[in-house]
Amino acid sequence: MEEKPNNVNTFLAAYYDAAVASGIAKKTAECYVNWAQKFTISIKGKKLRSRSVNDMGGFLKGLEVQNGIEPWQVDQARKALIFLYRDFFKLKPPVRELLIYRTLTESQYPSTLLILSNAR
């Protein structure tokens, strides 16, 4: 019996190819795929295209408090999500408001500002 292709793997391969085609380094694109995969499975039963900025913010805030995740990794995950929605899906951000995202760590890393707006 012929095995059906896995939709998740097909999506992740297409996301990787799009990242590399846009000029993102292959190693960075691999990391983006990792973050996109983690975000994909972070909310069961809610399609990626219907997720909100609040869903993204909740995912990123969860990373902040996770042991072993550094602030630069949270920033990389943020960039992966921006690429996913803006460049891969070609969608405007799901809400009009700005999401101000600040790191919760007590390190010397500066707060990060994530701005997602609906440019019309």
The first five atom37 places (N, CA, C, CB, O) and aatype in JSON, in Angstrom:
{
  "aatype": [12, 6, 6, 11, 14, 2, 2, 19, 2, 16, 13, 10, 0, 0, 18, 18, 3, 0, 0, 19, 0, 15, 7, 9, 0, 11, 11, 16, 0, 6, 4, 18, 19, 2, 17, 0, 5, 11, 13, 16, 9, 15, 9, 11, 7, 11, 11, 10, 1, 15, 1, 15, 19, 2, 3, 12, 7, 7, 13, 10, 11, 7, 10, 6, 19, 5, 2, 7, 9, 6, 14, 17, 5, 19, 3, 5, 0, 1, 11, 0, 10, 9, 13, 10, 18, 1, 3, 13, 13, 11, 10, 11, 14, 14, 19, 1, 6, 10, 10, 9, 18, 1, 16, 10, 16, 6, 15, 5, 18, 14, 15, 16, 10, 10, 9, 10, 15, 2, 0, 1],
  "atom_mask": [
    [1, 1, 1, 1, 1],
    [1, 1, 1, 1, 1],
    [1, 1, 1, 1, 1],
    [1, 1, 1, 1, 1],
    [1, 1, 1, 1, 1],
    [1, 1, 1, 1, 1],
    [1, 1, 1, 1, 1],
    [1, 1, 1, 1, 1],
    [1, 1, 1, 1, 1],
    [1, 1, 1, 1, 1],
    [1, 1, 1, 1, 1],
    [1, 1, 1, 1, 1],
    [1, 1, 1, 1, 1],
    [1, 1, 1, 1, 1],
    [1, 1, 1, 1, 1],
    [1, 1, 1, 1, 1],
    [1, 1, 1, 1, 1],
    [1, 1, 1, 1, 1],
    [1, 1, 1, 1, 1],
    [1, 1, 1, 1, 1],
    [1, 1, 1, 1, 1],
    [1, 1, 1, 1, 1],
    [1, 1, 1, 0, 1],
    [1, 1, 1, 1, 1],
    [1, 1, 1, 1, 1],
    [1, 1, 1, 1, 1],
    [1, 1, 1, 1, 1],
    [1, 1, 1, 1, 1],
    [1, 1, 1, 1, 1],
    [1, 1, 1, 1, 1],
    [1, 1, 1, 1, 1],
    [1, 1, 1, 1, 1],
    [1, 1, 1, 1, 1],
    [1, 1, 1, 1, 1],
    [1, 1, 1, 1, 1],
    [1, 1, 1, 1, 1],
    [1, 1, 1, 1, 1],
    [1, 1, 1, 1, 1],
    [1, 1, 1, 1, 1],
    [1, 1, 1, 1, 1],
    [1, 1, 1, 1, 1],
    [1, 1, 1, 1, 1],
    [1, 1, 1, 1, 1],
    [1, 1, 1, 1, 1],
    [1, 1, 1, 0, 1],
    [1, 1, 1, 1, 1],
    [1, 1, 1, 1, 1],
    [1, 1, 1, 1, 1],
    [1, 1, 1, 1, 1],
    [1, 1, 1, 1, 1],
    [1, 1, 1, 1, 1],
    [1, 1, 1, 1, 1],
    [1, 1, 1, 1, 1],
    [1, 1, 1, 1, 1],
    [1, 1, 1, 1, 1],
    [1, 1, 1, 1, 1],
    [1, 1, 1, 0, 1],
    [1, 1, 1, 0, 1],
    [1, 1, 1, 1, 1],
    [1, 1, 1, 1, 1],
    [1, 1, 1, 1, 1],
    [1, 1, 1, 0, 1],
    [1, 1, 1, 1, 1],
    [1, 1, 1, 1, 1],
    [1, 1, 1, 1, 1],
    [1, 1, 1, 1, 1],
    [1, 1, 1, 1, 1],
    [1, 1, 1, 0, 1],
    [1, 1, 1, 1, 1],
    [1, 1, 1, 1, 1],
    [1, 1, 1, 1, 1],
    [1, 1, 1, 1, 1],
    [1, 1, 1, 1, 1],
    [1, 1, 1, 1, 1],
    [1, 1, 1, 1, 1],
    [1, 1, 1, 1, 1],
    [1, 1, 1, 1, 1],
    [1, 1, 1, 1, 1],
    [1, 1, 1, 1, 1],
    [1, 1, 1, 1, 1],
    [1, 1, 1, 1, 1],
    [1, 1, 1, 1, 1],
    [1, 1, 1, 1, 1],
    [1, 1, 1, 1, 1],
    [1, 1, 1, 1, 1],
    [1, 1, 1, 1, 1],
    [1, 1, 1, 1, 1],
    [1, 1, 1, 1, 1],
    [1, 1, 1, 1, 1],
    [1, 1, 1, 1, 1],
    [1, 1, 1, 1, 1],
    [1, 1, 1, 1, 1],
    [1, 1, 1, 1, 1],
    [1, 1, 1, 1, 1],
    [1, 1, 1, 1, 1],
    [1, 1, 1, 1, 1],
    [1, 1, 1, 1, 1],
    [1, 1, 1, 1, 1],
    [1, 1, 1, 1, 1],
    [1, 1, 1, 1, 1],
    [1, 1, 1, 1, 1],
    [1, 1, 1, 1, 1],
    [1, 1, 1, 1, 1],
    [1, 1, 1, 1, 1],
    [1, 1, 1, 1, 1],
    [1, 1, 1, 1, 1],
    [1, 1, 1, 1, 1],
    [1, 1, 1, 1, 1],
    [1, 1, 1, 1, 1],
    [1, 1, 1, 1, 1],
    [1, 1, 1, 1, 1],
    [1, 1, 1, 1, 1],
    [1, 1, 1, 1, 1],
    [1, 1, 1, 1, 1],
    [1, 1, 1, 1, 1],
    [1, 1, 1, 1, 1],
    [1, 1, 1, 1, 1],
    [1, 1, 1, 1, 1],
    [1, 1, 1, 1, 1],
    [1, 1, 1, 1, 1]
  ],
  "atom_positions": [
    [[0.85, -1.18, 0.0], [0.0, 0.0, 0.0], [0.9, 1.24, 0.0], [-0.97, 0.0, 1.23], [1.9, 1.3, 0.71]],
    [[0.51, 2.22, -0.8], [1.28, 3.44, -0.91], [1.03, 4.32, 0.31], [0.94, 4.2, -2.2], [-0.11, 4.52, 0.73]],
    [[2.12, 4.85, 0.88], [2.0, 5.69, 2.07], [1.65, 7.12, 1.65], [3.33, 5.67, 2.9], [2.25, 7.67, 0.72]],
    [[0.67, 7.7, 2.32], [0.28, 9.08, 2.02], [1.31, 10.04, 2.61], [-1.13, 9.38, 2.57], [1.85, 9.78, 3.69]],
    [[1.58, 11.16, 1.91], [2.53, 12.11, 2.47], [1.96, 12.76, 3.74], [2.88, 13.19, 1.42], [0.75, 13.0, 3.84]],
    [[2.82, 13.04, 4.67], [2.42, 13.67, 5.91], [2.24, 15.17, 5.65], [3.47, 13.41, 7.04], [3.18, 15.84, 5.24]],
    [[1.03, 15.68, 5.89], [0.75, 17.1, 5.63], [1.65, 18.03, 6.43], [-0.7, 17.4, 5.95], [2.06, 19.07, 5.93]],
    [[1.95, 17.65, 7.67], [2.81, 18.49, 8.51], [4.2, 18.56, 7.91], [2.88, 17.95, 9.96], [4.78, 19.64, 7.81]],
    [[4.75, 17.42, 7.5], [6.08, 17.42, 6.9], [6.11, 18.18, 5.59], [6.56, 15.99, 6.68], [7.09, 18.87, 5.3]],
    [[5.05, 18.08, 4.81], [4.96, 18.82, 3.56], [4.94, 20.32, 3.83], [3.7, 18.4, 2.78], [5.62, 21.09, 3.16]],
    [[4.15, 20.73, 4.82], [4.08, 22.14, 5.21], [5.44, 22.64, 5.68], [3.03, 22.34, 6.33], [5.9, 23.7, 5.26]],
    [[6.1, 21.88, 6.56], [7.39, 22.3, 7.1], [8.45, 22.37, 6.01], [7.84, 21.35, 8.2], [9.29, 23.27, 6.04]],
    [[8.42, 21.45, 5.06], [9.37, 21.47, 3.95], [9.15, 22.71, 3.08], [9.25, 20.2, 3.1], [10.11, 23.34, 2.64]],
    [[7.9, 23.04, 2.83], [7.58, 24.23, 2.03], [7.98, 25.51, 2.77], [6.07, 24.26, 1.7], [8.47, 26.45, 2.15]],
    [[7.78, 25.52, 4.07], [8.17, 26.67, 4.9], [9.69, 26.85, 4.86], [7.68, 26.49, 6.38], [10.19, 27.96, 4.68]],
    [[10.43, 25.75, 5.0], [11.89, 25.79, 4.92], [12.33, 26.33, 3.56], [12.49, 24.39, 5.17], [13.17, 27.23, 3.48]],
    [[11.77, 25.78, 2.49], [12.14, 26.2, 1.14], [11.86, 27.7, 0.93], [11.37, 25.38, 0.09], [12.66, 28.4, 0.32]],
    [[10.74, 28.17, 1.44], [10.4, 29.59, 1.31], [11.38, 30.46, 2.08], [8.96, 29.85, 1.79], [11.77, 31.53, 1.61]],
    [[11.78, 30.01, 3.26], [12.74, 30.78, 4.07], [14.08, 30.88, 3.35], [12.93, 30.13, 5.45], [14.66, 31.96, 3.26]],
    [[14.57, 29.76, 2.84], [15.85, 29.75, 2.13], [15.76, 30.6, 0.86], [16.28, 28.31, 1.77], [16.68, 31.35, 0.55]],
    [[14.65, 30.48, 0.14], [14.47, 31.25, -1.09], [14.43, 32.75, -0.81], [13.19, 30.82, -1.79], [14.77, 33.55, -1.68]],
    [[14.0, 33.13, 0.39], [13.94, 34.55, 0.73], [15.29, 35.11, 1.18], [12.91, 34.78, 1.82], [15.41, 36.3, 1.45]],
    [[16.3, 34.24, 1.27], [17.63, 34.7, 1.65], [18.03, 34.36, 3.08], [0.0, 0.0, 0.0], [19.12, 34.73, 3.51]],
    [[17.18, 33.67, 3.8], [17.51, 33.26, 5.16], [18.5, 32.1, 5.08], [16.22, 32.85, 5.97], [18.31, 31.17, 4.28]],
    [[19.54, 32.16, 5.89], [20.56, 31.1, 5.89], [19.93, 29.75, 6.22], [21.67, 31.43, 6.91], [18.95, 29.68, 6.97]],
    [[20.49, 28.69, 5.65], [19.91, 27.35, 5.83], [19.82, 26.95, 7.29], [20.74, 26.33, 5.07], [18.82, 26.37, 7.71]],
    [[20.85, 27.24, 8.08], [20.83, 26.88, 9.52], [19.72, 27.64, 10.23], [22.2, 27.18, 10.19], [19.02, 27.08, 11.07]],
    [[19.57, 28.91, 9.91], [18.51, 29.72, 10.51], [17.16, 29.22, 10.06], [18.67, 31.21, 10.14], [16.23, 29.15, 10.87]],
    [[17.03, 28.85, 8.79], [15.76, 28.31, 8.27], [15.4, 27.02, 9.0], [15.86, 28.05, 6.75], [14.22, 26.78, 9.28]],
    [[16.39, 26.2, 9.32], [16.13, 24.98, 10.08], [15.58, 25.32, 11.47], [17.42, 24.14, 10.21], [14.67, 24.66, 11.96]],
    [[16.14, 26.36, 12.09], [15.63, 26.8, 13.4], [14.21, 27.34, 13.26], [16.57, 27.88, 14.0], [13.36, 27.08, 14.12]],
    [[13.95, 28.1, 12.21], [12.6, 28.62, 11.97], [11.6, 27.47, 11.86], [12.57, 29.48, 10.69], [10.5, 27.54, 12.41]],
    [[11.98, 26.42, 11.14], [11.11, 25.24, 11.0], [10.83, 24.64, 12.38], [11.76, 24.18, 10.06], [9.7, 24.26, 12.67]],
    [[11.85, 24.55, 13.2], [11.69, 24.02, 14.56], [10.68, 24.85, 15.35], [13.04, 23.99, 15.29], [9.8, 24.29, 16.01]],
    [[10.8, 26.18, 15.29], [9.87, 27.05, 16.03], [8.46, 26.96, 15.43], [10.36, 28.5, 16.01], [7.48, 26.95, 16.17]],
    [[8.36, 26.91, 14.11], [7.04, 26.79, 13.48], [6.37, 25.49, 13.88], [7.16, 26.88, 11.94], [5.16, 25.45, 14.12]],
    [[7.16, 24.42, 13.95], [6.61, 23.12, 14.37], [6.13, 23.17, 15.82], [7.67, 22.01, 14.2], [5.05, 22.66, 16.13]],
    [[6.92, 23.79, 16.69], [6.52, 23.91, 18.1], [5.24, 24.75, 18.22], [7.66, 24.55, 18.93], [4.35, 24.42, 19.01]],
    [[5.16, 25.84, 17.45], [3.97, 26.68, 17.49], [2.76, 25.93, 16.94], [4.2, 27.97, 16.7], [1.65, 26.08, 17.45]],
    [[2.98, 25.14, 15.9], [1.89, 24.37, 15.29], [1.24, 23.44, 16.29], [2.42, 23.56, 14.11], [0.01, 23.33, 16.33]],
    [[2.05, 22.77, 17.1], [1.5, 21.8, 18.05], [1.15, 22.41, 19.41], [2.48, 20.68, 18.26], [0.63, 21.73, 20.29]],
    [[1.43, 23.71, 19.57], [1.19, 24.36, 20.87], [-0.29, 24.54, 21.2], [1.88, 25.7, 20.9], [-0.66, 24.59, 22.37]],
    [[-1.12, 24.63, 20.2], [-2.56, 24.81, 20.41], [-3.28, 23.75, 19.59], [-3.04, 26.27, 20.01], [-3.36, 23.83, 18.36]],
    [[-3.79, 22.77, 20.27], [-4.5, 21.68, 19.59], [-5.84, 22.16, 19.06], [-4.7, 20.48, 20.55], [-6.56, 22.89, 19.75]],
    [[-6.18, 21.76, 17.85], [-7.5, 22.03, 17.29], [-7.71, 23.42, 16.73], [0.0, 0.0, 0.0], [-8.82, 23.75, 16.32]],
    [[-6.67, 24.25, 16.68], [-6.82, 25.6, 16.12], [-5.85, 25.72, 14.95], [-6.55, 26.71, 17.2], [-4.64, 25.61, 15.12]],
    [[-6.4, 25.96, 13.78], [-5.58, 26.03, 12.57], [-4.63, 27.23, 12.63], [-6.47, 26.12, 11.32], [-4.94, 28.26, 13.22]],
    [[-3.47, 27.05, 12.02], [-2.46, 28.11, 12.04], [-2.98, 29.43, 11.5], [-1.25, 27.68, 11.25], [-2.72, 30.49, 12.07]],
    [[-3.71, 29.37, 10.4], [-4.19, 30.61, 9.78], [-5.21, 31.35, 10.63], [-4.8, 30.29, 8.43], [-5.46, 32.54, 10.4]],
    [[-5.8, 30.67, 11.6], [-6.81, 31.33, 12.43], [-6.28, 31.75, 13.8], [-8.0, 30.41, 12.61], [-7.04, 32.23, 14.64]],
    [[-4.99, 31.58, 14.02], [-4.42, 31.97, 15.32], [-4.22, 33.47, 15.39], [-3.08, 31.25, 15.56], [-3.97, 34.14, 14.39]],
    [[-4.34, 33.98, 16.59], [-4.28, 35.43, 16.81], [-2.9, 35.86, 17.31], [-5.35, 35.86, 17.8], [-2.05, 35.03, 17.64]],
    [[-2.71, 37.16, 17.36], [-1.5, 37.71, 17.94], [-1.41, 37.28, 19.4], [-1.47, 39.26, 17.81], [-0.31, 37.05, 19.91]],
    [[-2.54, 37.18, 20.09], [-2.52, 36.71, 21.48], [-2.0, 35.28, 21.57], [-3.93, 36.79, 22.08], [-1.29, 34.94, 22.51]],
    [[-2.35, 34.44, 20.6], [-1.82, 33.07, 20.57], [-0.3, 33.1, 20.4], [-2.48, 32.26, 19.43], [0.42, 32.35, 21.06]],
    [[0.17, 33.97, 19.51], [1.6, 34.1, 19.29], [2.3, 34.6, 20.55], [1.89, 35.04, 18.12], [3.33, 34.06, 20.95]],
    [[1.72, 35.63, 21.16], [2.31, 36.18, 22.38], [2.35, 35.17, 23.5], [0.0, 0.0, 0.0], [3.32, 35.1, 24.25]],
    [[1.29, 34.38, 23.63], [1.26, 33.35, 24.67], [2.33, 32.3, 24.44], [0.0, 0.0, 0.0], [2.96, 31.83, 25.39]],
    [[2.52, 31.93, 23.19], [3.57, 30.97, 22.85], [4.94, 31.53, 23.22], [3.51, 30.61, 21.35], [5.76, 30.83, 23.82]],
    [[5.2, 32.78, 22.85], [6.49, 33.4, 23.13], [6.72, 33.57, 24.63], [6.6, 34.74, 22.42], [7.82, 33.34, 25.13]],
    [[5.69, 33.98, 25.34], [5.82, 34.13, 26.79], [6.08, 32.79, 27.47], [4.56, 34.78, 27.38], [6.82, 32.72, 28.45]],
    [[5.47, 31.74, 26.95], [5.74, 30.4, 27.46], [7.2, 30.0, 27.26], [0.0, 0.0, 0.0], [7.79, 29.34, 28.1]],
    [[7.76, 30.41, 26.13], [9.18, 30.12, 25.88], [10.07, 30.85, 26.87], [9.56, 30.5, 24.45], [11.08, 30.31, 27.32]],
    [[9.69, 32.09, 27.19], [10.5, 32.91, 28.1], [10.74, 32.24, 29.44], [9.84, 34.24, 28.32], [11.82, 32.35, 30.02]],
    [[9.73, 31.55, 29.93], [9.83, 30.97, 31.27], [10.26, 29.5, 31.24], [8.5, 31.09, 31.99], [10.38, 28.86, 32.29]],
    [[10.48, 28.99, 30.06], [10.9, 27.6, 29.91], [12.39, 27.48, 30.2], [10.57, 27.07, 28.49], [13.2, 28.23, 29.64]],
    [[12.76, 26.55, 31.05], [14.18, 26.32, 31.36], [14.95, 25.97, 30.1], [14.34, 25.21, 32.4], [14.48, 25.2, 29.26]],
    [[16.13, 26.55, 29.98], [17.0, 26.24, 28.86], [16.78, 27.08, 27.62], [0.0, 0.0, 0.0], [17.51, 26.95, 26.64]],
    [[15.77, 27.95, 27.64], [15.51, 28.81, 26.49], [16.08, 30.2, 26.8], [13.96, 28.9, 26.17], [15.72, 30.82, 27.79]],
    [[16.97, 30.65, 25.94], [17.64, 31.95, 26.11], [16.83, 33.03, 25.4], [19.09, 31.9, 25.56], [16.05, 32.74, 24.49]],
    [[17.01, 34.3, 25.82], [16.29, 35.4, 25.17], [16.49, 35.47, 23.65], [16.72, 36.71, 25.78], [15.57, 35.81, 22.92]],
    [[17.7, 35.14, 23.17], [17.92, 35.18, 21.73], [17.08, 34.13, 21.01], [19.4, 34.97, 21.42], [16.7, 34.32, 19.86]],
    [[16.8, 33.01, 21.7], [15.98, 31.97, 21.09], [14.52, 32.41, 21.01], [16.09, 30.66, 21.89], [13.82, 32.11, 20.04]],
    [[14.06, 33.13, 22.02], [12.7, 33.67, 22.0], [12.57, 34.67, 20.84], [12.33, 34.36, 23.37], [11.57, 34.68, 20.13]],
    [[13.59, 35.49, 20.67], [13.58, 36.45, 19.57], [13.59, 35.74, 18.22], [14.79, 37.4, 19.68], [12.92, 36.16, 17.28]],
    [[14.35, 34.66, 18.13], [14.38, 33.88, 16.89], [13.01, 33.26, 16.61], [15.46, 32.77, 16.97], [12.55, 33.25, 15.47]],
    [[12.35, 32.76, 17.65], [10.99, 32.2, 17.5], [10.03, 33.29, 17.03], [10.5, 31.57, 18.83], [9.17, 33.04, 16.19]],
    [[10.16, 34.5, 17.58], [9.32, 35.63, 17.18], [9.51, 35.92, 15.69], [9.66, 36.89, 18.01], [8.54, 36.12, 14.96]],
    [[10.76, 35.93, 15.26], [11.05, 36.19, 13.84], [10.5, 35.08, 12.96], [12.56, 36.33, 13.62], [10.01, 35.34, 11.85]],
    [[10.57, 33.85, 13.44], [10.02, 32.72, 12.68], [8.52, 32.86, 12.51], [10.35, 31.38, 13.38], [7.98, 32.55, 11.44]],
    [[7.83, 33.32, 13.56], [6.38, 33.51, 13.46], [6.03, 34.66, 12.53], [5.78, 33.77, 14.84], [5.07, 34.58, 11.76]],
    [[6.8, 35.73, 12.59], [6.56, 36.85, 11.68], [6.74, 36.38, 10.24], [7.52, 38.04, 11.99], [5.93, 36.7, 9.37]],
    [[7.81, 35.62, 9.98], [8.03, 35.1, 8.62], [6.88, 34.17, 8.21], [9.38, 34.34, 8.54], [6.41, 34.22, 7.08]],
    [[6.45, 33.34, 9.13], [5.36, 32.4, 8.84], [4.11, 33.12, 8.36], [5.03, 31.56, 10.08], [3.54, 32.75, 7.34]],
    [[3.69, 34.16, 9.08], [2.44, 34.83, 8.74], [2.61, 35.86, 7.63], [1.87, 35.51, 9.96], [1.82, 35.89, 6.69]],
    [[3.63, 36.7, 7.73], [3.78, 37.79, 6.77], [4.3, 37.3, 5.42], [4.71, 38.84, 7.33], [3.79, 37.7, 4.38]],
    [[5.31, 36.44, 5.45], [5.98, 36.06, 4.2], [5.52, 34.73, 3.62], [7.46, 36.01, 4.43], [5.38, 34.6, 2.4]],
    [[5.28, 33.74, 4.47], [4.89, 32.42, 3.97], [3.4, 32.36, 3.66], [5.26, 31.33, 4.98], [3.01, 32.0, 2.55]],
    [[2.56, 32.73, 4.63], [1.11, 32.71, 4.4], [0.63, 33.95, 3.63], [0.37, 32.62, 5.73], [-0.47, 33.95, 3.08]],
    [[1.46, 34.97, 3.6], [1.1, 36.25, 2.93], [-0.16, 36.85, 3.56], [0.87, 36.02, 1.41], [-1.03, 37.39, 2.87]],
    [[-0.24, 36.75, 4.88], [-1.38, 37.29, 5.61], [-0.99, 38.55, 6.36], [-1.93, 36.25, 6.58], [0.14, 38.7, 6.81]],
    [[-1.95, 39.43, 6.48], [-1.75, 40.55, 7.39], [-1.9, 39.99, 8.8], [-2.78, 41.72, 7.12], [-2.57, 38.97, 8.99]],
    [[-1.28, 40.62, 9.77], [-1.44, 40.13, 11.13], [-2.91, 40.03, 11.5], [-0.71, 41.04, 12.13], [-3.73, 40.81, 11.01]],
    [[-3.27, 39.08, 12.36], [-4.66, 38.79, 12.64], [-5.43, 39.85, 13.42], [-4.74, 37.55, 13.36], [-6.66, 39.78, 13.47]],
    [[-4.77, 40.8, 14.02], [-5.49, 41.86, 14.74], [-4.88, 43.2, 14.42], [-5.47, 41.6, 16.27], [-3.75, 43.28, 13.94]],
    [[-5.6, 44.25, 14.68], [-5.15, 45.59, 14.35], [-4.23, 46.17, 15.42], [-6.32, 46.49, 14.16], [-3.39, 47.02, 15.12]],
    [[-4.39, 45.72, 16.65], [-3.61, 46.29, 17.74], [-2.14, 45.91, 17.63], [-4.17, 45.83, 19.07], [-1.77, 44.97, 16.92]],
    [[-1.33, 46.64, 18.32], [0.09, 46.31, 18.41], [0.28, 45.37, 19.59], [0.96, 47.59, 18.58], [-0.37, 45.51, 20.62]],
    [[1.16, 44.43, 19.42], [1.5, 43.53, 20.51], [2.86, 43.96, 21.03], [1.5, 42.02, 20.06], [3.87, 43.85, 20.32]],
    [[2.9, 44.43, 22.24], [4.17, 44.79, 22.84], [4.63, 43.6, 23.65], [4.06, 46.09, 23.72], [3.98, 43.17, 24.59]],
    [[5.75, 43.1, 23.25], [6.27, 41.88, 23.82], [7.57, 42.18, 24.55], [6.48, 40.81, 22.73], [8.54, 42.62, 23.93]],
    [[7.59, 41.95, 25.83], [8.79, 42.22, 26.63], [9.29, 40.93, 27.26], [8.5, 43.27, 27.72], [8.5, 40.11, 27.73]],
    [[10.58, 40.77, 27.26], [11.13, 39.58, 27.88], [10.92, 39.63, 29.38], [12.62, 39.43, 27.55], [10.95, 40.71, 29.97]],
    [[10.71, 38.49, 29.98], [10.45, 38.4, 31.41], [11.69, 38.01, 32.2], [9.34, 37.41, 31.68], [11.67, 37.91, 33.42]],
    [[12.77, 37.78, 31.48], [13.98, 37.31, 32.16], [14.62, 38.44, 32.94], [14.97, 36.74, 31.16], [14.37, 39.62, 32.67]],
    [[15.43, 38.08, 33.9], [16.13, 39.07, 34.72], [17.55, 39.29, 34.22], [16.15, 38.63, 36.19], [18.39, 39.79, 34.96]],
    [[17.81, 38.92, 32.98], [19.15, 39.06, 32.43], [19.39, 40.48, 31.93], [19.37, 38.06, 31.3], [18.53, 41.35, 32.05]],
    [[20.55, 40.69, 31.38], [20.92, 42.0, 30.85], [20.32, 42.27, 29.48], [22.42, 42.13, 30.78], [20.51, 43.35, 28.93]],
    [[19.6, 41.29, 28.92], [19.05, 41.48, 27.58], [17.96, 42.54, 27.61], [18.51, 40.15, 27.02], [17.12, 42.54, 28.51]],
    [[17.96, 43.44, 26.63], [16.92, 44.47, 26.59], [15.57, 43.88, 26.21], [17.31, 45.58, 25.59], [15.48, 42.81, 25.61]],
    [[14.54, 44.6, 26.57], [13.19, 44.19, 26.19], [13.08, 44.23, 24.67], [12.12, 45.1, 26.84], [13.75, 45.01, 24.0]],
    [[12.23, 43.39, 24.16], [12.03, 43.3, 22.72], [10.65, 43.85, 22.41], [12.17, 41.83, 22.21], [9.69, 43.59, 23.14]],
    [[10.56, 44.6, 21.35], [9.28, 45.16, 20.93], [8.87, 44.46, 19.65], [9.36, 46.69, 20.73], [9.58, 44.5, 18.65]],
    [[7.72, 43.84, 19.7], [7.17, 43.16, 18.52], [5.98, 43.97, 18.05], [6.76, 41.67, 18.84], [5.01, 44.14, 18.78]],
    [[6.07, 44.47, 16.86], [4.97, 45.26, 16.32], [4.37, 44.54, 15.14], [5.44, 46.68, 15.92], [5.04, 44.28, 14.14]],
    [[3.12, 44.21, 15.27], [2.38, 43.63, 14.18], [1.21, 44.57, 13.9], [1.89, 42.17, 14.51], [0.35, 44.76, 14.77]],
    [[1.16, 45.12, 12.75], [0.06, 46.04, 12.46], [-0.55, 45.7, 11.11], [0.55, 47.49, 12.48], [0.09, 45.09, 10.26]],
    [[-1.78, 46.1, 10.94], [-2.45, 45.9, 9.65], [-2.23, 47.14, 8.81], [-3.97, 45.61, 9.84], [-3.0, 48.1, 8.89]],
    [[-1.21, 47.12, 8.01], [-0.96, 48.24, 7.11], [-1.98, 48.14, 5.99], [0.52, 48.22, 6.55], [-2.11, 47.11, 5.33]],
    [[-2.68, 49.18, 5.78], [-3.7, 49.2, 4.73], [-3.31, 50.09, 3.61], [-5.03, 49.62, 5.26], [-4.05, 50.22, 2.64]]
  ]
}
